[in-house]
Amino acid sequence: MVDTEEWLTEELKQVEAWEKDQNDLWFWEKLGRLPFKIIDKWTPSFIQNKIGVLVDELGQYVQTGGSYLSSTSKIPSYFPDLEVHTLEEVNKLSVSKMDGAAQKLTGNRKNLATIQGASTGIGGIFTLSIDIPLLLGLQLKTLQDIAICYGYDPNDKKERLFIIKCLQFVSADIVGKQTILAQLSMFDQQNEEAKREILSELQGWREVMFSYRDQFGWKKLFQMIPIAGLVFGAFINRSAINDIGEAGQMLFRKRRIIESLENHPNNDISPEK
């Protein structure tokens, strides 16, 4: 089934409305970044070193995918009711079919994040320091698999860069979100200057990841309490995957809708009009 031009245009408007609804960080979130300055002083060096190793490992993601690269071999499991095995076949599906796969995937990852957050929340501040890179890895995997659901290949360095920008988008303030949305809007243009601008905005993977870690702030504050952290950890990790899943679906969905409109047989106008 081919999506109609009218349906695609209406869905694009909904995605654009979602983009406009993205607001600034709450005052409490800004204030809540302070606890991590304390955590850095309290956390034993061996845990700090482990976090550093994991961050360095994640730094290889943009270049090679590293150990976090998702495989397109999982495509059949994302579309169990369809005979779909390759990205080329995914690209022939309707956007609504892609939406269904991405939503189901996000739901499964939220359940996994709930279990992970509860497990690492038991130990309070010490396991919290381990939980942060674990959660980041899960978010990265989730974004990659959402990309696959919409027919984009994480093996492509360009797509890994898009995924990193999605990751940054979730933790950015309103100015940062506007900048990232502007960059992503021209992402598929064959414009090397635009690509260089996007690359320069990363300013080093380590900076990006530690900035993202600090964003957890007050959301993770109560997880520092042993035992009680189990409840907070489960809720917060589930919420984090929900946020990244929503952003990933919206941003990849917008790209797919625009591409579908541009290639639609009845389309004789630009989707921007």
C-alpha positions as CSV (number, residue, x, y, z in Angstrom):
1,M,0.0,0.0,0.0
2,V,1.4,3.4,-1.0
3,D,0.8,6.4,1.3
4,T,-1.3,9.1,-0.3
5,E,0.2,12.5,-0.8
6,E,-2.5,14.1,1.4
7,W,-1.8,11.7,4.3
8,L,2.0,12.3,4.1
9,T,1.5,16.1,4.1
10,E,-0.8,15.9,7.1
11,E,1.7,13.7,9.0
12,L,4.6,16.0,8.2
13,K,2.6,18.9,9.7
14,Q,2.2,16.9,12.9
15,V,5.9,16.2,13.1
16,E,6.6,19.9,12.6
17,A,4.1,20.8,15.4
18,W,6.0,18.4,17.7
19,E,9.2,20.2,16.9
20,K,7.7,23.5,17.8
21,D,6.5,22.1,21.1
22,Q,10.1,21.2,22.3
23,N,10.7,23.6,25.2
24,D,13.6,24.8,27.3
25,L,15.0,22.8,30.2
26,W,13.0,23.1,33.4
27,F,14.6,25.3,36.0
28,W,14.9,22.2,38.2
29,E,16.8,20.3,35.5
30,K,19.3,23.1,35.2
31,L,19.7,23.2,39.0
32,G,19.9,19.4,39.0
33,R,23.1,19.2,37.0
34,L,25.0,20.2,40.1
35,P,24.8,16.8,41.8
36,F,27.1,15.4,39.3
37,K,29.9,17.8,40.4
38,I,29.5,16.1,43.8
39,I,29.4,12.6,42.3
40,D,32.7,13.2,40.5
41,K,34.3,13.9,43.9
42,W,32.7,11.0,45.7
43,T,32.9,8.2,43.2
44,P,35.9,5.9,43.6
45,S,38.6,6.2,40.9
46,F,38.1,2.7,39.6
47,I,34.5,3.5,38.7
48,Q,35.5,6.9,37.2
49,N,38.1,5.0,35.1
50,K,35.5,2.5,33.9
51,I,33.2,5.4,32.8
52,G,36.1,6.9,31.0
53,V,36.9,3.7,29.2
54,L,33.2,3.3,28.2
55,V,33.1,6.9,27.0
56,D,36.2,6.3,24.9
57,E,34.7,3.2,23.5
58,L,31.5,5.0,22.5
59,G,33.8,7.6,20.9
60,Q,34.5,5.0,18.2
61,Y,30.8,4.9,17.3
62,V,30.8,7.7,14.8
63,Q,33.8,6.4,12.9
64,T,33.2,2.7,12.9
65,G,30.1,1.8,14.9
66,G,32.2,0.1,17.5
67,S,30.6,-2.5,19.8
68,Y,27.3,-0.6,19.7
69,L,26.5,-1.0,16.0
70,S,23.2,-2.5,15.4
71,S,22.7,-5.1,12.7
72,T,20.2,-5.0,9.8
73,S,19.9,-8.8,10.2
74,K,17.2,-8.1,12.8
75,I,14.9,-6.6,10.2
76,P,12.6,-9.6,10.0
77,S,12.0,-9.4,13.8
78,Y,10.9,-5.8,13.5
79,F,8.2,-6.7,10.9
80,P,7.1,-10.2,12.0
81,D,3.9,-10.1,9.9
82,L,5.6,-9.1,6.7
83,E,8.1,-10.7,4.3
84,V,10.7,-8.1,4.9
85,H,14.4,-9.0,5.1
86,T,16.4,-6.0,3.7
87,L,16.6,-2.3,4.0
88,E,15.5,-2.1,0.3
89,E,12.3,-3.9,1.2
90,V,11.8,-1.7,4.2
91,N,12.0,1.3,2.0
92,K,9.1,0.0,0.0
93,L,6.8,-0.1,3.0
94,S,4.2,2.5,3.9
95,V,5.3,5.0,6.6
96,S,2.5,3.7,8.8
97,K,4.1,0.2,8.8
98,M,7.4,1.8,9.7
99,D,5.7,3.7,12.5
100,G,4.2,0.4,13.9
101,A,7.6,-1.3,14.0
102,A,9.3,1.7,15.6
103,Q,6.6,2.0,18.3
104,K,6.8,-1.7,19.2
105,L,10.6,-1.5,19.3
106,T,10.5,1.5,21.6
107,G,8.0,-0.3,23.9
108,N,10.3,-3.3,24.2
109,R,13.3,-1.1,25.0
110,K,11.3,0.8,27.7
111,N,10.7,-2.5,29.4
112,L,14.4,-3.4,29.2
113,A,15.4,0.0,30.5
114,T,13.0,-0.4,33.5
115,I,14.7,-3.7,34.5
116,Q,18.2,-2.2,34.0
117,G,17.3,0.9,36.0
118,A,15.9,-1.1,38.9
119,S,19.0,-3.4,38.9
120,T,21.5,-0.6,39.0
121,G,19.4,1.5,41.3
122,I,19.8,-0.9,44.2
123,G,23.4,0.1,44.9
124,G,22.8,3.9,45.0
125,I,25.6,6.2,44.0
126,F,28.1,3.6,43.1
127,T,25.9,1.6,40.7
128,L,24.5,5.0,39.4
129,S,27.9,5.8,38.0
130,I,27.8,2.5,36.1
131,D,24.2,3.0,35.1
132,I,24.9,6.2,33.1
133,P,27.1,4.6,30.4
134,L,24.8,1.5,30.3
135,L,21.8,3.7,29.7
136,L,23.6,5.7,27.0
137,G,24.5,2.5,25.2
138,L,20.8,1.4,25.3
139,Q,19.7,4.7,24.0
140,L,22.2,4.5,21.2
141,K,21.0,1.0,20.3
142,T,17.4,2.2,20.3
143,L,18.1,5.1,18.0
144,Q,19.9,2.8,15.5
145,D,17.1,0.3,15.5
146,I,14.5,3.0,15.0
147,A,16.7,4.2,12.0
148,I,16.5,0.6,10.6
149,C,12.7,0.6,11.0
150,Y,12.5,3.7,8.8
151,G,14.9,2.2,6.2
152,Y,18.2,3.9,7.2
153,D,21.4,1.9,7.7
154,P,23.6,2.5,10.9
155,N,26.5,1.0,8.9
156,D,26.5,4.3,7.0
157,K,28.6,6.9,8.8
158,K,26.2,9.6,7.7
159,E,23.4,7.8,9.6
160,R,25.5,7.4,12.7
161,L,26.1,11.1,12.6
162,F,22.4,11.7,12.4
163,I,21.9,9.4,15.4
164,I,24.4,11.4,17.4
165,K,22.5,14.6,16.6
166,C,19.3,12.9,17.8
167,L,21.1,12.0,21.0
168,Q,22.2,15.6,21.5
169,F,18.7,16.9,20.7
170,V,17.2,15.2,23.7
171,S,19.6,16.7,26.2
172,A,19.8,20.2,24.6
173,D,18.2,23.4,25.8
174,I,15.8,25.3,23.6
175,V,18.6,27.2,21.7
176,G,20.4,23.9,21.2
177,K,17.3,22.2,20.0
178,Q,16.6,24.9,17.4
179,T,20.2,24.6,16.1
180,I,20.0,20.9,15.8
181,L,16.6,20.9,14.1
182,A,18.0,23.5,11.6
183,Q,21.0,21.2,11.0
184,L,18.9,18.1,10.6
185,S,16.5,19.8,8.2
186,M,19.3,20.1,5.7
187,F,20.9,16.8,6.5
188,D,20.0,15.0,3.3
189,Q,21.1,17.9,1.1
190,Q,24.2,17.1,-1.0
191,N,26.0,20.0,0.6
192,E,29.5,19.4,2.0
193,E,29.5,22.7,3.8
194,A,26.4,21.8,5.6
195,K,27.9,18.4,6.6
196,R,31.0,20.1,7.9
197,E,28.9,22.4,10.0
198,I,27.2,19.4,11.6
199,L,30.5,17.6,12.2
200,S,32.0,20.7,13.8
201,E,29.1,21.1,16.2
202,L,30.0,17.7,17.8
203,Q,33.1,19.4,19.3
204,G,34.6,16.0,20.3
205,W,32.6,13.0,21.4
206,R,33.9,13.1,25.0
207,E,32.5,16.6,25.5
208,V,29.1,15.5,24.0
209,M,28.9,12.4,26.3
210,F,29.8,14.1,29.5
211,S,27.4,17.0,28.7
212,Y,24.7,14.4,28.1
213,R,25.6,12.7,31.4
214,D,25.2,15.9,33.3
215,Q,21.7,16.4,31.8
216,F,20.4,13.6,34.0
217,G,20.7,15.9,37.0
218,W,17.8,15.8,39.4
219,K,16.1,13.0,37.5
220,K,18.9,10.7,38.9
221,L,19.3,12.5,42.3
222,F,17.0,10.1,44.2
223,Q,18.6,7.1,42.5
224,M,21.7,7.8,44.6
225,I,19.8,6.4,47.7
226,P,20.6,2.7,48.1
227,I,17.5,0.4,47.8
228,A,15.1,3.3,47.2
229,G,17.1,3.9,44.0
230,L,15.6,0.7,42.6
231,V,12.2,2.4,42.2
232,F,13.6,5.7,40.9
233,G,16.1,4.0,38.6
234,A,13.4,1.9,37.0
235,F,11.1,4.9,36.4
236,I,13.9,7.3,35.2
237,N,15.5,4.8,32.8
238,R,12.1,4.0,31.3
239,S,11.4,7.7,30.9
240,A,14.8,8.3,29.3
241,I,14.2,5.6,26.7
242,N,10.7,7.0,26.1
243,D,12.2,10.4,25.4
244,I,14.9,9.1,23.1
245,G,12.4,6.8,21.3
246,E,9.9,9.7,20.7
247,A,12.7,12.0,19.4
248,G,14.1,9.2,17.2
249,Q,10.7,8.3,15.7
250,M,9.8,11.9,15.0
251,L,13.1,12.9,13.5
252,F,13.6,9.8,11.3
253,R,9.9,9.8,10.5
254,K,10.2,13.4,9.2
255,R,13.0,12.4,6.8
256,R,11.1,9.4,5.5
257,I,7.9,11.5,5.0
258,I,9.8,14.2,3.1
259,E,11.5,11.6,0.9
260,S,8.2,9.9,0.2
261,L,6.6,13.2,-0.7
262,E,9.5,14.1,-3.0
263,N,9.2,10.7,-4.8
264,H,5.4,10.5,-4.8
265,P,4.1,10.0,-8.4
266,N,1.4,12.7,-7.9
267,N,3.6,15.2,-6.2
268,D,4.4,18.3,-8.3
269,I,5.3,20.7,-5.4
270,S,7.9,20.8,-2.7
271,P,6.9,19.5,0.7
272,E,8.2,22.8,2.1
273,K,5.3,24.7,0.4
